[in-house]
Amino acid sequence: MIDSGRFRILLEEERARKLALLPALSADIASANAARQNSNVDDEHDPEGATIAFELSQASALLDQSRSGLAQVEAALDRIAAGTYGLCAICGEQIAEGRLEARPWTPFCILHARGKA
């Protein structure tokens, strides 16, 4: 039997990390946008323009990843509340504890994780 209390703590810690990261990433995006708007940058011909565009793209991707990761953590916490945590969403079999330790938010056993991660 999975100790869902232990995994709840891990998930709540991960949620706190992600929630703390979101404002920093949003600030990075705002900063990159401000730099872009406050300059007369031609992304194709100005070397600085390409850097700003890259930084904006990178920060946006990280923000999207963090939001997605937060949603996965929240879903895992919902599964704990529902009593279905640790059961594969496809086959219903118990997910190996080692897998849950590595990815406590996963809804899939290792067999069904292929192509889903």
VEXMITI-564237 format. One record per atom (N, C-alpha, C): x, y, z. Coordinates in steps of 0.2 Angstrom, whole numbers, plus 5000, padded with zeros to 4 digits. Each point is the difference from the previous one (the first is absolute). Example, Ala and Ser with C-alpha at 12.3 -4.5 7.8 and 13.67 -1.06 7.14 Angstrom:
BEGIN
506649725039499650065000500450065000499850054996500450065001499650055003
! end
This chain:
BEGIN
500449945000499650065000500450065000499950054996500350064999499950055006500550035003499950055005499950064997499350024999499850064997500250065004500049995006500250065004500750034999500549954999500750024998500050034993499649974996500050034993499650075000499550015004499750065001500550065001500449985005500650055002500450024994500249944997500550024994499650044995499449984999499650044995499950075002499850015006499950075003500750044999500549975002500750044999500150014993499949964995500150014993499550064998499450005002499550054998500350075003500250005006500350065003500650034995500449954998500650024996499750034993499549974997499850024994499650075001499650005005499750075001500450065001500649985004500550055001500450024993500049954996500450024993499550044995499449995001499650034995500050084999500050035006500150085000500750024997500549965002500750024997500049994992499749954998500049994993499550054996499550025003499650054998500350075000500450015005500450065000500650004995500349944998500550004995499650014993499449984999499750014994499850084999499850035006499850075000500650044998500649985003500650034999500350004993499949944997500249994993499550044995499450005002499550044996500250085001500150025006500250075001500650024996500549955000500750024996499850004993499649964998499850004992499650064998499650025005499650064998500450075001500450005004500450065001500650014996500149954995500550014995499849994993500350034996499950004993500349944997499849945001500449944999499649964994500549994995499849964994500349935001499549955002500349935002500449974995499950014994500449974995500750034999500050065001500750034998500450035006499750015006500350025006500249945004500649995002500249945004499650015007499950055002499750015007499249984999499750014995499349984998500049925001500449974997500049935000500049975007500550035004500149985007499350025004499750054999499450025004499449954998500049994993499549954998500149935003500649985000500249935003499850005008500250055003499850015007499349995002499650044996499350005000499749934999500249974994499849934999500249955005500650015003500249955005499650015006499950065002499650015006499349984999499750014995499349984998499949925000500549974998500049935000500149975007500450035004500149985007499450015004499650064998499450015004499549954998499949994994499549944997500249945004500649985000500249945003499850005008500250055003499850015007499349995001499650044996499249995001499849934999500349974995499849934998500249955006500650015003500249965006499650015006499850075001499550015005499449975000499750004994499449964998500049935002500649974998500149935001500149985008500350055004500049995007499350015003499750054998499350015002499649944999500049974994499649944998500249945005500749995001500249955005499750015007500050065002499750025007499349985000499650014994499349995000499949925000500549964997499949935000500149975007500550045004500149985007499350015004499750064999499350015003499549954998500049984994499549954997500249935002500649995003500149935001500349964995500250034994500249964994500750014999500450045004500750014999500449945000500449994996500549944999499749954996499450014997499749954995500150034993500249964996500050024993499450024997499950064996499450024998499849964994500449964997499849964994499849935003500449965003499949935002499849995007500050055004499850005007500449965005500649984997500549965004500450055004500349985006500450045004500650024997500250075000500650024997500649995005500549984998500649985004500250065004500149985006500250065005500650044998500549964997500650034997499950054995499549994996499850044994499650065004499649995005499750065003500550045004500549975002500650045003500350054995500149974994500350044995499650054997499349984999499550054997499449995004499950035006499549995004499350034997500050044995499450024996499849964995500449944998499849964994499349965002499650004994499449965001500049934997500649994997500149944996500549955003499949935000500549965001500650004995500549975001500650004995499849974993499649955000499749974994499650054996499650045003499650054996500250075000500650015003500350064999500450024994500149944996500350014994499650044995500350054997499650044996499550055003500050005007499550055003500450055004500749995002500450055004500150064997
! end
